[in-house]
Amino acid sequence: MPLAFSVLQPRGDDVERRIEQTLQHAPPEVRAWVDGLAAAGKLTEDDLFGALPGGKIDGALLPRDTLAHWIYAALAAVAFWALILSLFPHERKNASHLFLVGLFTGTIGVLFLLAVQYAAAATQGVWIRGNGIVTILFYIVKFIGFSYSAANDPNRGFALSFLGFTCGVGLCEELCKALPLIYHVRRGGRMGWRGACAWGLASGVGFGLSEAIMYSAHHYNGIGSAQIYVVRFVSCVTLHALWTAAVGVTLWKCQEQIQGHLDWAEFCPPLLRIVAMPMVLHGLYDTLLKKDMDVWALAVGAATFAWLAWTVESTRGTEEVSAQPRWAGA
């Protein structure tokens, strides 16, 4: 709902115009100092926000130098944690386990993702030869690096951007969020599909909140209105949770395919099938936002909810059929 409200209202957020308005209201000595640095090509963001009254531009909710976004993250974490605990009331679930799953993905999982991104960027312009597993892994990581580059390049068209966001951002982030579930299943842990769904929700929330904290610190503080914080800490976190919840339910349905002693050639194909749809939805959502097709991005958000609903209902239907006596319907 916050995302829909943000998308459907008229756009009028011109940051450059707001900076000019802020400088017009600032004391003359501040304007002169900022203009002097800008003319010399030495003006940095820290200089600008340090000089502005209140450390922010007109219309911004928070100053640049603040930790208030951590409070928003804590409040959102408690709210989502309580919501997940209220779901599936008949399923046995441990509140501390859900908290630890979200904490793992929001910290160690994100650090692992950043390490993959760094390694992928380092492979660009480098070529190696060979037929071993190291060479194969190198070119997989290299392709991920190319995908991230295509996703972040504003000059790339829709098709290449979609490829980049899907095979780079979508693939890596959905696998990162699925790590707690994959580890649990691989070591023979037992849980029902409802527990897998709850773990997926918790892992997605942890990742989404970690992402929200980073975006707030680097892009929103001192600039963004209250609306962007609500969208980031509510709608975007929810989307991450929905994508990973769908992965969790699908993983539960296909858990036998990734258990046991498997080599990479046996393990990767079923794992890719498990994350495929959320990965594509994730990539499409980011591509549409990049191309300023916000209404269509909102439609992908609705499709994400529909996909999880279908996944849950189809799993419930299978469960109900399996629970019926053999003579049912005869």
Legacy VTK file of the C-alpha trace (Angstrom):
# vtk DataFile Version 3.0
C-alpha trace
ASCII
DATASET POLYDATA
POINTS 330 float
0.000 0.000 0.000
2.780 2.561 0.695
4.360 1.596 -2.633
1.039 2.034 -4.451
0.485 5.434 -2.838
3.995 6.519 -3.828
3.646 5.318 -7.419
0.185 6.674 -8.139
0.681 10.201 -6.821
2.112 12.886 -9.170
5.888 13.174 -9.238
7.377 16.412 -8.001
10.546 15.472 -6.163
13.309 17.436 -7.915
16.352 17.182 -5.654
18.346 19.863 -7.491
15.445 22.314 -7.198
15.110 21.564 -3.481
18.846 22.126 -2.965
18.579 25.510 -4.705
15.597 26.432 -2.528
17.492 25.417 0.598
20.502 27.542 -0.384
18.224 30.508 -1.102
16.960 30.312 2.481
20.444 29.826 3.936
22.539 32.681 5.361
24.551 34.640 2.729
27.905 33.405 4.057
26.767 29.784 3.635
25.682 30.409 0.036
28.964 32.125 -0.736
31.006 29.310 0.784
29.059 26.604 -1.103
29.207 28.548 -4.390
32.954 28.997 -3.982
33.579 25.281 -3.466
31.264 24.402 -6.348
33.058 26.818 -8.686
36.397 25.273 -7.735
35.032 21.760 -8.271
35.745 20.815 -4.664
32.205 20.639 -3.253
31.443 17.251 -1.681
28.234 15.900 -0.212
29.706 16.125 3.294
30.588 19.781 2.706
27.116 20.574 1.398
25.126 18.888 4.143
27.516 20.149 6.808
26.812 23.715 5.695
23.050 23.460 5.266
20.793 24.487 8.153
19.785 21.340 10.005
22.045 19.232 7.793
19.296 18.569 5.243
17.585 20.062 2.207
14.027 21.350 2.105
11.451 18.573 2.442
13.854 16.022 3.928
12.701 14.120 7.001
16.072 13.428 8.611
19.429 15.225 8.631
22.341 13.655 6.820
24.240 12.813 10.000
21.722 10.762 11.986
21.114 7.288 13.347
17.335 7.613 13.366
17.014 5.141 10.489
18.325 2.447 12.853
15.340 3.153 15.090
13.027 2.737 12.093
14.733 -0.587 11.352
14.266 -1.776 14.938
10.575 -0.814 14.947
10.023 -2.512 11.585
11.869 -5.638 12.776
9.653 -5.947 15.846
6.495 -5.384 13.779
7.432 -7.950 11.112
8.609 -10.437 13.751
5.261 -10.189 15.565
3.394 -10.531 12.267
5.295 -13.673 11.254
4.715 -15.212 14.692
0.976 -14.598 14.308
0.852 -16.517 11.026
0.248 -20.271 10.918
-1.018 -20.440 14.531
-1.068 -24.260 14.555
2.525 -24.602 13.326
5.228 -25.188 15.923
7.768 -22.392 15.527
10.475 -20.977 17.743
10.463 -17.178 18.042
14.213 -17.082 18.682
14.894 -19.181 15.578
12.973 -16.734 13.400
14.868 -13.822 14.946
18.234 -15.544 14.378
17.358 -16.405 10.769
16.591 -12.764 10.034
19.694 -11.612 11.908
21.919 -14.067 10.014
20.685 -12.964 6.599
20.795 -9.284 7.515
24.436 -9.507 8.631
26.496 -12.516 7.545
24.313 -13.141 4.501
24.679 -9.551 3.314
28.463 -9.641 3.906
28.639 -12.837 1.833
26.653 -11.140 -0.931
28.991 -8.137 -0.888
31.978 -10.492 -1.116
30.451 -12.163 -4.184
29.840 -8.754 -5.761
33.423 -7.710 -5.072
34.787 -10.953 -6.554
32.511 -10.574 -9.590
33.740 -7.026 -10.188
37.363 -8.174 -9.872
36.941 -10.729 -12.690
36.000 -8.095 -15.259
38.744 -7.746 -17.861
40.417 -10.958 -16.660
40.435 -14.197 -18.671
41.767 -17.616 -17.675
42.044 -20.972 -19.399
41.360 -24.468 -18.187
38.701 -27.140 -17.856
38.555 -27.614 -14.080
35.943 -26.603 -11.542
37.929 -23.453 -10.665
37.667 -22.222 -14.255
33.938 -22.946 -14.364
33.353 -21.094 -11.103
35.480 -18.195 -12.343
33.320 -17.713 -15.439
30.118 -18.067 -13.447
31.319 -15.276 -11.160
32.472 -13.305 -14.212
28.993 -13.602 -15.749
27.496 -12.375 -12.481
29.858 -9.388 -12.645
28.741 -8.649 -16.204
25.123 -8.920 -15.049
25.640 -6.398 -12.256
27.382 -4.079 -14.710
24.468 -4.311 -17.150
21.983 -3.700 -14.346
23.776 -0.572 -13.087
24.568 0.925 -16.504
21.937 3.602 -17.226
22.620 3.324 -20.970
21.638 -0.346 -21.217
18.293 -1.135 -22.839
15.430 -2.976 -21.220
16.505 -6.467 -22.319
20.096 -6.239 -21.071
18.991 -4.486 -17.890
16.478 -7.258 -17.232
19.160 -9.882 -17.859
21.497 -8.056 -15.491
18.980 -7.592 -12.699
17.734 -11.178 -13.000
21.026 -13.066 -13.345
22.968 -10.700 -11.110
20.857 -8.980 -8.459
17.914 -11.406 -8.473
19.964 -14.594 -8.482
22.518 -13.528 -5.881
20.071 -11.915 -3.477
17.531 -14.742 -3.603
20.262 -17.335 -3.046
21.686 -15.228 -0.213
18.287 -15.068 1.498
17.738 -18.794 0.965
21.015 -19.782 2.673
19.490 -20.522 6.128
16.829 -22.739 4.550
19.306 -24.507 2.286
21.630 -25.187 5.214
18.755 -26.471 7.354
17.504 -28.822 4.634
20.973 -30.022 3.640
21.798 -31.044 7.222
18.571 -33.047 7.487
16.523 -30.569 9.500
12.798 -31.226 9.682
10.045 -28.644 9.319
6.687 -28.357 7.600
5.967 -26.075 4.680
4.521 -23.508 7.078
7.790 -23.431 9.017
9.712 -23.071 5.745
7.439 -20.197 4.757
7.980 -18.500 8.142
11.766 -18.928 7.862
11.627 -17.463 4.358
9.641 -14.472 5.586
12.099 -13.890 8.447
15.133 -14.195 6.170
13.624 -11.793 3.634
12.801 -9.294 6.368
16.372 -9.446 7.682
17.804 -8.794 4.236
15.273 -6.072 3.428
15.958 -4.195 6.665
19.713 -4.396 6.166
19.238 -3.006 2.659
16.932 -0.275 4.002
19.557 0.807 6.542
22.225 1.074 3.832
19.950 2.967 1.435
18.906 5.372 4.188
22.486 6.126 5.194
23.762 6.652 1.637
20.765 7.937 -0.337
17.865 9.113 1.846
19.189 10.866 4.949
19.254 14.603 4.366
17.334 14.215 1.094
14.328 11.877 1.349
10.846 12.715 2.602
8.961 10.599 5.125
7.298 8.706 2.277
10.485 7.124 0.966
11.310 5.737 4.418
7.848 4.165 4.700
8.186 2.614 1.224
11.677 1.291 1.951
11.025 -0.027 5.483
7.550 -1.422 4.747
6.906 -2.161 1.070
10.426 -3.104 -0.036
10.990 -5.250 3.055
7.654 -6.954 2.409
8.630 -7.715 -1.191
11.887 -9.323 -0.062
9.937 -11.348 2.511
7.378 -12.533 -0.057
10.030 -13.602 -2.562
11.938 -15.613 0.043
8.758 -17.100 1.531
7.903 -18.477 -1.927
11.438 -19.889 -2.159
10.976 -21.491 1.276
7.727 -23.253 0.353
9.129 -24.413 -3.004
12.299 -25.626 -1.279
10.189 -27.658 1.136
8.371 -29.278 -1.796
11.648 -30.088 -3.575
13.870 -30.774 -0.570
14.683 -34.355 -1.611
16.323 -32.988 -4.771
19.040 -31.107 -2.857
19.666 -33.572 -0.030
22.311 -36.281 0.150
25.761 -36.382 -1.408
25.526 -34.290 -4.581
28.193 -32.784 -6.773
27.805 -29.299 -8.265
26.281 -30.598 -11.494
23.556 -32.366 -9.505
22.997 -29.664 -6.903
22.783 -26.464 -8.983
19.918 -27.269 -11.440
17.259 -28.037 -8.787
18.449 -25.079 -6.714
18.025 -22.757 -9.707
14.529 -24.133 -10.314
13.638 -23.400 -6.694
14.664 -19.720 -6.873
13.724 -19.188 -10.537
10.350 -17.440 -10.248
11.249 -15.092 -7.348
14.534 -14.364 -9.132
12.688 -13.351 -12.320
10.087 -11.295 -10.420
12.882 -9.578 -8.496
14.805 -8.798 -11.673
11.720 -7.541 -13.495
10.729 -5.297 -10.575
14.170 -3.668 -10.423
14.326 -3.257 -14.214
10.964 -1.517 -14.346
12.010 0.871 -11.584
15.257 1.610 -13.437
13.270 2.468 -16.566
10.833 4.666 -14.575
7.946 2.294 -15.310
6.685 2.540 -11.749
3.108 1.431 -12.375
4.336 -1.776 -13.986
6.732 -2.286 -11.071
3.728 -2.017 -8.761
2.012 -4.679 -10.885
5.037 -6.950 -10.351
4.653 -6.369 -6.611
1.038 -7.529 -6.872
2.158 -10.502 -8.988
4.669 -11.404 -6.264
1.876 -11.585 -3.701
-0.221 -13.643 -6.150
2.693 -16.039 -6.770
3.186 -16.657 -3.054
-0.567 -17.109 -2.584
-0.684 -19.655 -5.410
2.384 -21.463 -4.035
0.848 -21.676 -0.566
-2.598 -22.754 -1.788
-1.202 -25.406 -4.130
0.898 -26.769 -1.271
-2.119 -26.816 1.031
-4.078 -28.674 -1.645
-1.369 -31.319 -1.897
-1.308 -31.626 1.878
-5.069 -32.080 2.087
-5.079 -34.735 -0.650
-2.268 -36.679 1.020
-4.127 -36.560 4.332
-7.297 -38.115 2.907
-7.993 -41.878 3.353
-7.308 -44.067 0.356
-10.999 -44.612 -0.334
-11.864 -40.917 -0.317
-13.922 -39.996 -3.327
-14.455 -43.595 -4.392
LINES 1 331
330 0 1 2 3 4 5 6 7 8 9 10 11 12 13 14 15 16 17 18 19 20 21 22 23 24 25 26 27 28 29 30 31 32 33 34 35 36 37 38 39 40 41 42 43 44 45 46 47 48 49 50 51 52 53 54 55 56 57 58 59 60 61 62 63 64 65 66 67 68 69 70 71 72 73 74 75 76 77 78 79 80 81 82 83 84 85 86 87 88 89 90 91 92 93 94 95 96 97 98 99 100 101 102 103 104 105 106 107 108 109 110 111 112 113 114 115 116 117 118 119 120 121 122 123 124 125 126 127 128 129 130 131 132 133 134 135 136 137 138 139 140 141 142 143 144 145 146 147 148 149 150 151 152 153 154 155 156 157 158 159 160 161 162 163 164 165 166 167 168 169 170 171 172 173 174 175 176 177 178 179 180 181 182 183 184 185 186 187 188 189 190 191 192 193 194 195 196 197 198 199 200 201 202 203 204 205 206 207 208 209 210 211 212 213 214 215 216 217 218 219 220 221 222 223 224 225 226 227 228 229 230 231 232 233 234 235 236 237 238 239 240 241 242 243 244 245 246 247 248 249 250 251 252 253 254 255 256 257 258 259 260 261 262 263 264 265 266 267 268 269 270 271 272 273 274 275 276 277 278 279 280 281 282 283 284 285 286 287 288 289 290 291 292 293 294 295 296 297 298 299 300 301 302 303 304 305 306 307 308 309 310 311 312 313 314 315 316 317 318 319 320 321 322 323 324 325 326 327 328 329
